[in-house]
Amino acid sequence: MDSGSSRKEVCVQLGIKPDCLRKAIESGRLIEHVRASEESSQPSCAPTEAIAVEGSTAFLSAASDASQRAVRDAQADMGMACTHALERIMAAMGQLAGTPICFEACRDVPNGGVLTALPVLMANGLLSHLKKCFSHFQEKYYSLYSVVVLVACMSLCRIKHLERLRFESPGEWGKLMGLDRIPEVRTLRGILKKVCLEPHVTQWADLLRRDWLHEHPDTAGVLYLDGHVRVYHGDKTPLPRRYVSRERLCMRGVTDYYINDVLGRPVFVVEKQIDDGLIQTLKNDVIPQLLRDIPNQPTEEQLKTNPHLCRFTMVFDREGYSPRLFKQLWEEHRIACITYHKFPKTTWDKEEFMPYRVVMPNGEIVEMLLAERGTRIGSTEEALWVREVRKLTESGHQTSLISTAFHSDSQRDAAFMFNRWVQENFFAYMKQNYAIDALDECNVEEFPDPKRVVNPEYRRLESRRRSLQNKLNRKYAEIKASELNPSEDDKKRQRQLRKIAEIFEQAQLLKNDLDTIKKQIEQTAHHVDITELPEEQQILKLSSNTKRFITTIKLIAYRAETMMAMQLRPMLARTQDARPIICELMKQTVDIYPDEQQGLLHVHIHPPTTHRAQAAIQSLLEILNDTETKYPETNMTLQYHLIGNE
């Protein structure tokens, strides 16, 4: 080897296997000198000591492999992979506020492809406003940035629950974070408990919402609103029941109202453990925040000049159908609404429908048969004129929608309304891949503000009333059937009359019971304060600070994944493969080596399974490299390389 023989030549001469020689070189028992012909292929960031060249990529000869790291982590004196003993002791004594990020050269690190998401995560505000909103948190060994980056990377790698970290290698994840290891689950929960305090979590979510709306003002003018029920299976509090459409049952749970833009990207979420419905949530919680945060709203002078101009448009399903709401939002705030017509009238003539090429918000062009009329909805004081647009399907069905966006047209309204599937897909995708229904903490507390709920006694009496009314209706039906079919035989007719008399007597008893129940209902309050409930029916609030903090990070991760997928789509023949390729990239194995002199952190990604994905990822990496993103809390610029494409 000193004379310049290659590894292959040495193995042939000595009759040994290549792996035997490679392990001897990697462990430092042999030194391989670089030949002059290979010096020109060395990257500029390589140190002056000897390196091993494999293919077209240069790696540090001192870089550890997975086996070496596993042995070292298992032999650590302070616990699994706790190799930074001095820093840990200093942090325990209060002399260290956040251990310095320090990367080491290593090969074959699993899940390392998630490092490619860091520039996009930071562009979506992952580390924005953290120091401002969580200044109360006192860092010890793990910094706030490290914890937030860890939770985001977990989400992108489909580690859906914090408990799943028990089955992940802490040392290997630590190599991605620039640490010796990531915190164990109990430590991580303790950190999150100290970080996630009100009003700090809410303040961070509000600042991110404002940033996202101002970052994409072209999509902030039309927003989708819909509710998603998180079913609660615990027994610490009897949460009110609500209808869960996917289960077709009324179940205890929490309703989260999500606001998404027209491309399906989440903007913010409103949690309702005691749900007043979509209409009240829209009026009391959503509209006030959007009026403050949506950019490029028309001025008062512009609104007066153009009576058809609106500030922005809200799109929702039939749950929000309310002529009173539409009229109030338009007259008080000049906010337009688009929803399905809950009570469409007669069928329109097919001759009214004209073919249109409708451009959807994502750029897709869809052929539709559309017709439009002016329609008056509501009654008396609630009545107002709206635009009614109908779409004729191939089966002949006419899907009707109404709109108070008077400045718009039928094609634009249809595009926004029939694009609502992006929000439904968002719910399904987040539930399956990001576990937004997960219960991240199990504590309960009292509601800070007085809440009113349906009186359990009223509900019981109302249920009894419906039961008696149904029984009484059946008795009347039996009497009517007997009167309509009288028997011609006198004996049978006598028996029939006696039976009618018995049924009538039973009906009278049911009617008396029904009248009694109705009087009790009149004297019973429909809603009561939760403090007035019996002790066994007291409703407590599920602690949600940690849940909201983690959900916010998951929304950032979803936005980052969406942005990366949008960059990949033009490079693929099958655009639906973009997200699967991004998911594959997140879990790819990487080789990492830092160059502190040049201020570079090189991440060499192992190639994906297909050449098609390899070409798309290479183009994506070039875009990411152009951002020149520095790893958080370091001065090292991330540089991505795809092995085999250098």
DOBA-667358 format. One line per 2 residues: number of its first residue (from 1); their letters; for each residue x negated, y, z negated of C-alpha. Coordinates in Angstrom, 2 decimals, padded with zeros to 5 digits, always signed. Last residue first. Layout:
<sites>
NUM> a> X,Y,Z ~ ...
</sites>
This chain:
<sites>
646> en> +021.33,+013.63,+008.23 ~ +024.40,+011.62,+009.26
644> gi> +023.54,+008.20,+007.78 ~ +024.12,+009.32,+004.21
642> lh> +026.53,+012.24,+004.17 ~ +024.91,+015.29,+002.60
640> yq> +026.35,+017.89,+000.26 ~ +024.43,+020.85,-001.17
638> lt> +025.65,+022.39,-004.41 ~ +023.79,+025.52,-005.46
636> mn> +022.01,+025.32,-008.80 ~ +022.10,+028.40,-011.05
634> te> +024.01,+026.55,-013.76 ~ +027.11,+027.10,-015.94
632> py> +029.44,+025.72,-013.26 ~ +027.68,+024.20,-010.22
630> kt> +026.96,+026.95,-007.74 ~ +028.99,+027.17,-004.56
628> et> +027.18,+028.04,-001.35 ~ +030.50,+028.26,+000.55
626> dn> +028.76,+027.16,+003.76 ~ +028.04,+023.79,+002.17
624> li> +031.77,+023.15,+001.81 ~ +032.39,+023.80,+005.51
622> el> +029.55,+021.47,+006.48 ~ +030.93,+018.87,+004.10
620> ls> +034.31,+019.00,+005.86 ~ +032.71,+018.35,+009.24
618> qi> +030.87,+015.35,+007.81 ~ +034.10,+014.12,+006.23
616> aa> +035.87,+014.11,+009.60 ~ +033.04,+012.23,+011.34
614> qa> +032.85,+009.62,+008.57 ~ +036.63,+009.14,+008.50
612> rh> +036.63,+008.20,+012.18 ~ +033.50,+006.09,+011.74
610> tt> +035.35,+003.98,+009.18 ~ +034.75,+002.74,+005.61
608> pp> +033.27,+005.86,+004.10 ~ +029.54,+006.74,+004.05
606> hi> +027.70,+007.08,+000.72 ~ +027.51,+010.69,-000.37
604> hv> +024.18,+012.38,-001.02 ~ +024.63,+015.22,-003.51
602> hl> +021.68,+017.63,-003.62 ~ +021.68,+020.22,-006.39
600> lg> +019.64,+023.19,-005.24 ~ +017.88,+025.99,-007.14
598> qq> +014.71,+025.72,-005.03 ~ +012.47,+025.04,-008.04
596> ed> +015.22,+023.19,-009.89 ~ +015.66,+020.61,-007.14
594> py> +018.27,+018.22,-008.43 ~ +018.87,+014.63,-007.32
592> id> +022.17,+012.88,-006.96 ~ +023.08,+009.72,-005.03
590> vt> +026.77,+009.20,-004.47 ~ +029.46,+006.51,-004.67
588> qk> +032.80,+007.44,-003.10 ~ +035.88,+007.82,-005.32
586> ml> +036.82,+011.36,-004.27 ~ +036.11,+010.57,-000.60
584> ec> +038.69,+007.77,-000.56 ~ +041.33,+010.15,-001.91
582> ii> +040.35,+012.70,+000.75 ~ +040.66,+010.02,+003.44
580> pr> +044.10,+009.04,+002.12 ~ +045.13,+012.74,+002.19
578> ad> +044.11,+013.30,+005.81 ~ +045.55,+010.09,+007.25
576> qt> +048.94,+011.72,+007.94 ~ +047.24,+013.90,+010.56
574> ra> +046.66,+010.94,+012.83 ~ +044.33,+012.12,+015.61
572> lm> +042.10,+013.68,+012.98 ~ +039.82,+016.74,+013.03
570> pr> +042.67,+019.27,+012.91 ~ +043.98,+017.50,+009.77
568> lq> +040.74,+017.63,+007.77 ~ +040.87,+021.28,+006.67
566> ma> +044.52,+020.87,+005.61 ~ +043.51,+017.82,+003.57
564> mm> +040.87,+019.87,+001.73 ~ +043.45,+022.56,+000.90
562> te> +045.97,+019.96,-000.26 ~ +043.39,+018.32,-002.54
560> ar> +042.57,+021.71,-004.04 ~ +046.25,+022.53,-004.56
558> ya> +046.77,+019.14,-006.19 ~ +043.77,+019.68,-008.49
556> il> +045.06,+023.12,-009.49 ~ +048.48,+021.61,-010.24
554> ki> +046.75,+018.91,-012.30 ~ +044.90,+021.60,-014.27
552> tt> +048.21,+023.31,-015.02 ~ +049.72,+019.97,-016.06
550> if> +046.82,+019.44,-018.49 ~ +047.43,+022.81,-020.16
548> rk> +051.20,+022.32,-020.15 ~ +050.94,+018.91,-021.80
546> tn> +048.44,+020.21,-024.36 ~ +050.82,+023.01,-025.33
544> ss> +053.95,+020.85,-025.17 ~ +054.85,+019.80,-028.69
542> lk> +058.28,+018.16,-028.36 ~ +060.92,+020.37,-029.94
540> li> +063.18,+018.98,-032.62 ~ +066.88,+018.15,-032.43
538> qq> +068.78,+017.36,-035.65 ~ +071.29,+014.55,-035.16
536> ee> +070.63,+012.64,-038.43 ~ +070.65,+015.91,-040.36
534> pl> +074.00,+017.00,-038.98 ~ +073.83,+019.88,-036.47
532> et> +074.18,+023.46,-037.68 ~ +070.48,+024.26,-037.20
530> id> +070.85,+023.34,-033.51 ~ +073.31,+026.22,-033.12
528> vh> +076.72,+025.10,-031.92 ~ +078.46,+024.81,-028.57
526> ha> +082.03,+023.72,-027.75 ~ +083.40,+024.79,-031.12
524> tq> +086.22,+022.58,-032.39 ~ +089.76,+023.93,-033.05
522> ei> +090.89,+023.56,-029.45 ~ +089.38,+020.07,-029.35
520> qk> +091.37,+019.07,-032.46 ~ +094.58,+020.26,-030.79
518> ki> +093.74,+018.24,-027.69 ~ +093.07,+015.14,-029.82
516> td> +096.51,+015.43,-031.46 ~ +098.21,+015.87,-028.08
514> ld> +096.43,+012.76,-026.78 ~ +097.49,+010.71,-029.80
512> nk> +101.11,+011.75,-029.21 ~ +100.77,+010.96,-025.50
510> ll> +099.35,+007.52,-026.28 ~ +102.31,+006.78,-028.57
508> qa> +104.73,+007.99,-025.88 ~ +103.02,+005.81,-023.27
506> qe> +103.42,+002.77,-025.51 ~ +107.15,+003.53,-025.78
504> fi> +107.39,+003.96,-022.01 ~ +105.63,+000.62,-021.50
502> ea> +108.10,-001.08,-023.83 ~ +111.05,+000.58,-022.08
500> ik> +109.70,-000.46,-018.68 ~ +109.38,-004.04,-019.94
498> rl> +112.98,-003.97,-021.16 ~ +114.07,-002.65,-017.77
496> qr> +112.20,-005.41,-015.94 ~ +113.72,-008.07,-018.18
494> qr> +117.18,-006.71,-017.36 ~ +116.37,-006.63,-013.63
492> kk> +115.15,-010.20,-013.78 ~ +118.47,-011.20,-015.26
490> dd> +120.43,-009.12,-012.74 ~ +118.53,-010.46,-009.68
488> es> +117.95,-007.71,-007.13 ~ +114.64,-006.62,-008.75
486> pn> +113.67,-002.96,-008.65 ~ +110.41,-002.11,-006.77
484> le> +110.04,+001.69,-006.94 ~ +111.03,+001.84,-010.61
482> sa> +108.54,-000.89,-011.54 ~ +105.69,+000.88,-009.71
480> ki> +106.52,+004.20,-011.41 ~ +106.47,+002.62,-014.86
478> ea> +103.12,+000.93,-014.15 ~ +101.66,+004.23,-012.85
476> yk> +102.84,+006.05,-015.96 ~ +101.02,+003.46,-018.10
474> rn> +097.85,+003.86,-016.03 ~ +097.95,+007.63,-016.44
472> lk> +098.30,+007.24,-020.20 ~ +095.23,+004.99,-020.35
470> nq> +093.19,+007.50,-018.32 ~ +094.33,+010.38,-020.54
468> ls> +093.46,+008.43,-023.68 ~ +089.91,+007.76,-022.45
466> rr> +089.42,+011.35,-021.29 ~ +090.56,+012.66,-024.67
464> rs> +088.24,+010.29,-026.57 ~ +085.27,+011.50,-024.54
462> el> +086.28,+015.10,-025.22 ~ +086.56,+014.35,-028.93
460> rr> +083.09,+012.81,-029.02 ~ +081.56,+015.67,-027.01
458> ye> +083.20,+018.22,-029.29 ~ +081.82,+016.38,-032.32
456> pn> +078.34,+016.36,-030.76 ~ +078.55,+020.15,-030.27
454> vv> +076.78,+021.02,-027.03 ~ +073.57,+022.88,-027.73
452> rk> +072.59,+026.36,-028.82 ~ +069.00,+027.31,-029.50
450> pd> +067.54,+029.67,-032.09 ~ +063.95,+030.58,-031.22
448> pf> +060.75,+028.91,-032.47 ~ +062.19,+025.41,-031.99
446> ee> +060.94,+023.15,-034.76 ~ +058.02,+020.84,-034.15
444> vn> +057.28,+017.42,-032.68 ~ +054.00,+015.61,-032.00
442> ce> +053.57,+012.92,-029.34 ~ +051.03,+014.44,-026.97
440> dl> +050.21,+013.83,-023.29 ~ +053.58,+012.29,-022.44
438> ad> +053.12,+011.35,-018.78 ~ +055.78,+012.51,-016.31
436> ia> +053.22,+014.46,-014.26 ~ +051.46,+011.15,-013.61
434> yn> +049.04,+012.52,-010.99 ~ +049.35,+009.92,-008.22
432> qk> +052.88,+008.52,-008.51 ~ +054.70,+011.39,-010.18
430> my> +052.70,+014.01,-008.30 ~ +053.46,+012.38,-004.94
428> af> +057.18,+011.95,-005.61 ~ +057.58,+015.51,-006.91
426> fn> +055.56,+016.99,-004.03 ~ +057.55,+014.96,-001.52
424> eq> +060.73,+016.56,-002.87 ~ +059.03,+019.96,-002.58
422> vw> +057.97,+019.31,+001.03 ~ +061.49,+017.99,+001.75
420> rn> +062.74,+021.58,+001.39 ~ +061.68,+022.20,+005.02
418> fm> +065.32,+021.86,+006.08 ~ +066.17,+025.07,+004.27
416> fa> +063.16,+027.12,+005.40 ~ +063.36,+026.13,+009.07
414> ad> +067.14,+026.43,+009.12 ~ +066.96,+029.96,+007.75
412> rq> +064.35,+030.98,+010.31 ~ +066.29,+029.49,+013.21
410> sd> +069.59,+031.02,+012.09 ~ +068.27,+034.55,+011.85
408> sh> +066.89,+036.79,+009.07 ~ +067.59,+040.37,+007.95
406> fa> +070.80,+039.30,+006.22 ~ +068.99,+036.85,+003.93
404> ts> +072.19,+036.13,+002.00 ~ +072.22,+032.60,+003.37
402> il> +074.62,+029.70,+003.57 ~ +073.89,+026.17,+004.73
400> st> +076.11,+023.64,+006.49 ~ +075.08,+020.24,+007.81
398> qh> +077.50,+019.26,+010.59 ~ +077.74,+015.51,+011.18
396> gs> +078.08,+014.40,+014.80 ~ +075.85,+011.34,+014.46
394> et> +073.06,+013.09,+016.38 ~ +073.10,+015.97,+013.89
392> lk> +074.66,+019.40,+014.35 ~ +073.08,+022.06,+012.15
390> rv> +075.24,+024.78,+010.66 ~ +074.39,+028.32,+009.62
388> er> +076.68,+030.42,+007.43 ~ +075.69,+034.06,+006.86
386> vw> +077.28,+035.54,+003.77 ~ +080.23,+037.78,+002.92
384> la> +081.05,+038.20,-000.74 ~ +083.71,+037.15,-003.24
382> ee> +082.90,+037.20,-006.96 ~ +085.50,+039.88,-007.82
380> ts> +088.40,+037.93,-006.30 ~ +087.24,+034.59,-004.90
378> gi> +084.02,+033.01,-003.72 ~ +082.78,+032.69,-000.16
376> rt> +083.40,+034.79,+002.95 ~ +081.69,+033.43,+006.04
374> gr> +079.88,+035.05,+008.99 ~ +079.07,+032.54,+011.68
372> ea> +076.04,+030.68,+013.05 ~ +075.41,+027.64,+015.22
370> ll> +072.40,+025.34,+015.51 ~ +071.37,+022.26,+017.51
368> me> +067.78,+021.54,+016.47 ~ +064.49,+020.57,+018.20
366> vi> +061.56,+020.63,+015.76 ~ +058.19,+022.36,+016.18
364> eg> +055.58,+021.73,+013.45 ~ +053.55,+024.76,+012.36
362> np> +053.63,+024.05,+008.61 ~ +056.39,+026.64,+008.08
360> mv> +058.63,+024.91,+010.67 ~ +059.00,+026.37,+014.17
358> vr> +062.53,+025.73,+015.43 ~ +062.96,+025.00,+019.13
356> yp> +066.64,+025.78,+019.55 ~ +069.58,+024.02,+021.20
354> mf> +072.96,+025.81,+020.95 ~ +075.98,+024.80,+018.91
352> ee> +079.23,+026.67,+019.56 ~ +080.43,+024.10,+022.11
350> kd> +080.54,+021.49,+019.34 ~ +083.56,+023.23,+017.85
348> wt> +083.23,+023.89,+014.13 ~ +084.59,+021.52,+011.49
346> tk> +086.88,+023.11,+008.95 ~ +085.63,+024.48,+005.64
344> pf> +082.32,+023.94,+003.87 ~ +082.53,+023.78,+000.04
342> kh> +079.01,+023.37,-001.38 ~ +077.26,+025.22,+001.42
340> yt> +073.60,+024.28,+001.12 ~ +071.21,+026.93,-000.16
338> ic> +069.44,+030.13,+000.88 ~ +069.20,+033.11,-001.49
336> ai> +068.11,+036.72,-000.90 ~ +066.84,+039.03,-003.66
334> rh> +067.93,+042.67,-003.47 ~ +067.43,+043.05,-007.27
332> ee> +070.79,+044.10,-008.74 ~ +073.16,+043.82,-005.77
330> wl> +071.51,+040.84,-004.12 ~ +070.80,+038.82,-007.27
328> qk> +074.29,+039.51,-008.65 ~ +076.11,+038.61,-005.44
326> fl> +074.24,+035.34,-004.98 ~ +074.75,+034.44,-008.66
324> rp> +078.51,+035.14,-008.54 ~ +078.81,+033.13,-005.34
322> sy> +077.22,+030.19,-007.18 ~ +075.44,+027.25,-005.55
320> ge> +072.31,+026.57,-007.61 ~ +072.91,+022.85,-008.00
318> rd> +073.51,+022.69,-004.25 ~ +069.78,+022.85,-003.48
316> fv> +067.28,+025.70,-003.70 ~ +065.64,+028.42,-001.58
314> mt> +064.73,+031.84,-003.02 ~ +063.94,+034.75,-000.71
312> fr> +061.89,+037.91,-001.33 ~ +062.37,+041.66,-001.75
310> cl> +065.26,+041.93,+000.69 ~ +066.01,+044.17,+003.70
308> hp> +069.58,+044.30,+005.05 ~ +070.36,+047.81,+003.72
306> nt> +067.28,+049.26,+005.49 ~ +066.60,+052.85,+004.39
304> kl> +067.53,+052.23,+000.76 ~ +065.28,+049.17,+000.55
302> qe> +062.43,+051.05,+002.20 ~ +062.76,+053.88,-000.34
300> et> +062.82,+051.43,-003.23 ~ +059.56,+049.92,-001.98
298> pq> +059.32,+046.61,-000.19 ~ +057.51,+043.78,-002.04
296> np> +053.94,+043.23,-000.83 ~ +052.90,+040.99,-003.73
294> id> +055.07,+038.70,-005.90 ~ +054.02,+039.07,-009.55
292> rl> +056.42,+041.29,-011.50 ~ +059.62,+040.42,-009.64
290> lq> +058.52,+036.79,-009.68 ~ +058.31,+036.72,-013.47
288> pi> +061.74,+038.27,-014.00 ~ +063.29,+035.96,-011.34
286> vd> +062.07,+032.67,-012.83 ~ +063.00,+032.76,-016.52
284> nk> +066.43,+034.33,-017.12 ~ +068.18,+034.31,-013.75
282> lt> +066.61,+031.16,-012.26 ~ +066.80,+029.28,-015.54
280> qi> +070.47,+030.26,-015.91 ~ +071.29,+028.99,-012.42
278> lg> +069.19,+025.82,-012.68 ~ +070.90,+024.59,-015.82
276> dd> +070.89,+025.58,-019.48 ~ +068.41,+022.83,-020.36
274> iq> +067.25,+022.27,-023.91 ~ +063.74,+020.90,-023.37
272> ke> +063.30,+023.38,-020.53 ~ +059.79,+023.75,-019.08
270> vv> +059.15,+026.36,-016.39 ~ +056.54,+025.54,-013.74
268> fv> +054.22,+027.66,-011.61 ~ +053.01,+028.17,-008.06
266> pr> +053.00,+024.63,-006.67 ~ +051.92,+024.15,-003.04
264> gl> +054.70,+022.74,-000.89 ~ +053.83,+024.69,+002.26
262> vd> +056.86,+026.97,+001.81 ~ +055.72,+027.94,-001.68
260> ni> +056.61,+025.96,-004.77 ~ +058.45,+026.85,-008.00
258> yy> +058.92,+023.90,-010.34 ~ +061.66,+023.63,-012.97
256> dt> +060.69,+021.03,-015.57 ~ +063.61,+019.32,-017.32
254> vg> +062.82,+017.38,-020.49 ~ +064.35,+014.01,-021.34
252> rm> +067.16,+011.94,-022.75 ~ +069.03,+009.98,-020.12
250> cl> +072.20,+010.32,-018.04 ~ +071.88,+007.71,-015.30
248> re> +071.49,+007.55,-011.54 ~ +067.84,+006.56,-012.08
246> rs> +066.42,+008.80,-009.33 ~ +069.12,+011.40,-010.04
244> vy> +068.38,+011.73,-013.75 ~ +071.40,+013.42,-015.35
242> rr> +070.72,+015.05,-018.69 ~ +070.88,+013.91,-022.30
240> pl> +069.91,+016.20,-025.15 ~ +066.72,+015.24,-027.03
238> pt> +067.21,+012.91,-029.98 ~ +063.82,+013.48,-031.69
236> kd> +060.98,+011.21,-032.80 ~ +062.37,+008.13,-031.02
234> gh> +060.40,+008.10,-027.80 ~ +061.63,+007.21,-024.31
232> yv> +061.67,+010.76,-022.93 ~ +062.49,+011.02,-019.22
230> rv> +060.75,+013.87,-017.42 ~ +063.43,+015.46,-015.27
228> hg> +062.39,+017.49,-012.22 ~ +064.17,+020.72,-011.30
226> dl> +064.04,+022.64,-008.04 ~ +063.02,+026.08,-006.79
224> yl> +061.46,+026.83,-003.40 ~ +059.81,+030.17,-002.57
222> vg> +059.91,+032.50,+000.42 ~ +057.98,+035.79,+000.40
220> at> +054.91,+034.27,-001.24 ~ +053.81,+032.45,+001.93
218> dp> +052.21,+035.47,+003.67 ~ +050.96,+036.82,+000.32
216> he> +048.58,+033.86,-000.10 ~ +045.90,+035.02,-002.57
214> hl> +048.32,+037.41,-004.26 ~ +050.72,+034.60,-005.16
212> wd> +047.94,+032.30,-006.28 ~ +046.30,+034.97,-008.46
210> rr> +049.58,+035.92,-010.16 ~ +050.37,+032.29,-010.92
208> ll> +046.83,+031.79,-012.27 ~ +047.27,+034.75,-014.64
206> da> +050.60,+033.40,-015.89 ~ +049.18,+029.89,-016.45
204> wq> +046.29,+031.33,-018.49 ~ +048.64,+033.46,-020.61
202> tv> +050.92,+030.49,-021.27 ~ +047.99,+028.40,-022.50
200> hp> +046.71,+031.21,-024.74 ~ +050.07,+032.06,-026.34
198> el> +050.04,+029.51,-027.83 ~ +047.30,+027.02,-028.60
196> cv> +045.68,+024.46,-026.34 ~ +041.97,+024.81,-027.07
194> kk> +041.85,+023.30,-030.56 ~ +044.11,+020.37,-029.63
192> li> +042.19,+019.95,-026.37 ~ +038.94,+019.52,-028.28
190> gr> +040.46,+016.96,-030.65 ~ +041.94,+015.04,-027.72
188> lt> +038.52,+014.94,-026.07 ~ +036.89,+013.67,-029.24
186> rv> +039.44,+010.88,-029.61 ~ +039.12,+009.93,-025.92
184> ep> +035.34,+009.77,-025.89 ~ +033.43,+012.80,-024.70
182> ir> +031.48,+012.57,-021.43 ~ +027.94,+011.24,-021.44
180> dl> +024.32,+012.42,-021.16 ~ +025.50,+015.61,-019.53
178> gm> +025.20,+017.19,-016.05 ~ +028.89,+016.51,-015.39
176> lk> +028.36,+013.90,-012.68 ~ +025.71,+012.11,-014.76
174> gw> +028.13,+012.17,-017.70 ~ +030.65,+010.20,-015.68
172> eg> +028.05,+007.46,-015.34 ~ +027.29,+007.58,-019.07
170> ps> +030.93,+007.46,-020.14 ~ +031.65,+004.34,-018.04
168> ef> +035.43,+004.23,-017.69 ~ +037.75,+001.90,-019.61
166> rl> +038.28,+004.17,-022.61 ~ +038.81,+007.03,-020.15
164> re> +042.21,+005.47,-019.40 ~ +043.52,+006.94,-022.66
162> lh> +043.33,+010.42,-021.12 ~ +045.98,+009.38,-018.64
160> ki> +046.19,+009.47,-014.85 ~ +042.66,+008.53,-013.86
158> rc> +043.54,+009.08,-010.20 ~ +040.05,+010.26,-009.18
156> ls> +041.45,+013.73,-008.48 ~ +043.05,+013.84,-011.93
154> mc> +039.87,+012.72,-013.70 ~ +037.91,+015.38,-011.81
152> av> +040.28,+018.07,-013.07 ~ +040.07,+016.80,-016.67
150> lv> +036.25,+016.72,-016.50 ~ +036.01,+020.21,-015.00
148> vv> +038.16,+021.58,-017.83 ~ +036.08,+019.83,-020.49
146> sy> +032.76,+020.95,-019.01 ~ +033.96,+024.56,-018.70
144> ls> +035.05,+024.61,-022.35 ~ +031.59,+023.51,-023.47
142> yy> +030.85,+020.16,-025.08 ~ +028.31,+020.12,-027.92
140> ke> +029.95,+022.83,-029.99 ~ +032.14,+025.49,-028.43
138> qf> +034.30,+027.70,-030.60 ~ +037.69,+028.23,-028.95
136> hs> +039.30,+031.59,-029.78 ~ +038.11,+033.09,-026.48
134> fc> +040.58,+030.86,-024.68 ~ +042.35,+033.35,-022.40
132> kk> +039.38,+035.57,-021.50 ~ +036.76,+032.84,-021.33
130> lh> +039.06,+030.71,-019.21 ~ +040.18,+033.54,-016.88
128> sl> +039.13,+031.66,-013.75 ~ +037.45,+028.28,-014.14
126> lg> +039.97,+026.23,-012.16 ~ +041.06,+029.24,-010.10
124> na> +041.91,+027.74,-006.71 ~ +038.47,+028.66,-005.29
122> ml> +036.93,+026.86,-008.26 ~ +038.79,+023.68,-007.38
120> vp> +037.81,+024.08,-003.72 ~ +034.10,+024.45,-004.50
118> la> +034.30,+021.54,-007.01 ~ +036.08,+019.10,-004.69
116> tl> +032.85,+017.70,-003.24 ~ +031.85,+016.65,-006.78
114> vg> +034.70,+014.12,-006.64 ~ +032.51,+012.06,-004.30
112> gn> +030.56,+010.97,-007.37 ~ +033.22,+008.44,-008.34
110> pv> +030.46,+005.89,-008.92 ~ +026.79,+006.99,-009.25
108> dr> +024.64,+004.91,-006.91 ~ +021.35,+006.73,-007.41
106> ca> +020.01,+009.06,-010.05 ~ +017.89,+012.19,-010.35
104> ef> +018.76,+014.04,-013.51 ~ +021.10,+016.96,-014.00
102> ci> +020.95,+019.37,-016.93 ~ +023.91,+021.43,-018.12
100> pt> +022.95,+023.12,-021.39 ~ +024.84,+021.91,-024.48
98> ga> +027.67,+024.15,-025.60 ~ +027.31,+026.35,-028.65
96> lq> +024.25,+024.97,-030.45 ~ +023.10,+025.73,-034.01
94> gm> +026.29,+024.60,-035.76 ~ +024.64,+021.65,-037.52
92> aa> +026.59,+019.14,-035.40 ~ +025.56,+021.04,-032.27
90> mi> +021.89,+020.86,-033.27 ~ +022.17,+017.12,-033.92
88> re> +023.83,+016.58,-030.54 ~ +021.18,+018.62,-028.75
86> la> +018.39,+016.59,-030.37 ~ +020.00,+013.23,-029.57
84> ht> +020.51,+013.76,-025.85 ~ +020.64,+010.01,-025.09
82> ca> +024.17,+009.39,-026.34 ~ +024.92,+006.78,-023.62
80> mg> +026.76,+004.47,-026.05 ~ +025.96,+005.54,-029.58
78> md> +023.41,+007.52,-031.54 ~ +020.50,+005.09,-031.02
76> aq> +020.84,+004.74,-027.22 ~ +020.05,+001.15,-026.18
74> ad> +023.28,+000.64,-024.19 ~ +022.75,+003.86,-022.27
72> rv> +019.19,+002.89,-021.31 ~ +020.20,-000.55,-020.11
70> ar> +023.13,+000.84,-018.09 ~ +020.95,+003.59,-016.64
68> qs> +018.42,+001.07,-015.38 ~ +021.12,-001.06,-013.81
66> ad> +022.84,+001.88,-012.12 ~ +019.66,+003.13,-010.46
64> sa> +017.26,+005.70,-011.80 ~ +015.51,+008.28,-009.66
62> as> +011.74,+008.32,-010.29 ~ +010.90,+007.65,-006.66
60> lf> +012.98,+010.66,-005.73 ~ +015.01,+010.02,-002.66
58> at> +014.41,+010.93,+000.97 ~ +017.10,+010.22,+003.53
56> sg> +016.45,+009.14,+007.13 ~ +016.10,+005.44,+006.48
54> ev> +014.59,+004.79,+003.08 ~ +011.65,+006.94,+002.08
52> ai> +010.15,+006.51,-001.36 ~ +008.61,+009.51,-003.05
50> ae> +005.17,+010.35,-004.44 ~ +004.82,+013.50,-006.50
48> tp> +004.95,+016.92,-004.84 ~ +008.62,+017.48,-005.41
46> ac> +011.24,+017.14,-002.66 ~ +013.28,+020.31,-001.96
44> sp> +011.83,+020.84,+001.51 ~ +013.23,+017.51,+002.63
42> qs> +010.59,+015.00,+003.75 ~ +010.72,+014.08,+007.45
40> se> +007.42,+015.88,+008.20 ~ +005.65,+013.90,+005.49
38> es> +006.64,+010.58,+007.10 ~ +004.03,+010.55,+009.81
36> ar> +001.36,+011.44,+007.24 ~ +002.11,+008.39,+005.17
34> vh> +003.64,+008.81,+001.76 ~ +001.93,+006.88,-001.02
32> ei> +003.89,+004.17,-002.79 ~ +003.05,+003.80,-006.46
30> lr> +003.57,+000.47,-008.22 ~ +004.62,-000.22,-011.81
28> gs> +006.80,+002.93,-011.74 ~ +010.14,+001.14,-012.24
26> ei> +011.27,+002.20,-008.77 ~ +008.14,+000.81,-007.10
24> ak> +008.39,-002.57,-008.83 ~ +012.12,-002.70,-008.06
22> rl> +011.44,-002.07,-004.35 ~ +008.77,-004.77,-004.16
20> cd> +011.05,-007.43,-005.63 ~ +013.94,-006.27,-003.47
18> pk> +011.81,-006.66,-000.30 ~ +011.17,-010.36,-001.08
16> ig> +007.63,-011.65,-001.38 ~ +005.36,-013.51,+001.09
14> lq> +002.29,-011.37,+000.36 ~ +001.51,-010.38,+003.95
12> vc> +005.16,-010.24,+005.08 ~ +006.26,-008.21,+002.04
10> ve> +003.38,-005.75,+002.49 ~ +004.20,-005.27,+006.18
8> kr> +007.85,-004.56,+005.39 ~ +006.93,-002.07,+002.70
6> ss> +004.70,-000.19,+005.09 ~ +000.92,-000.36,+004.93
4> gs> -000.84,+002.96,+004.24 ~ -004.17,+001.78,+002.82
2> dm> -002.94,+002.38,-000.72 ~ +000.00,+000.00,+000.00
</sites>
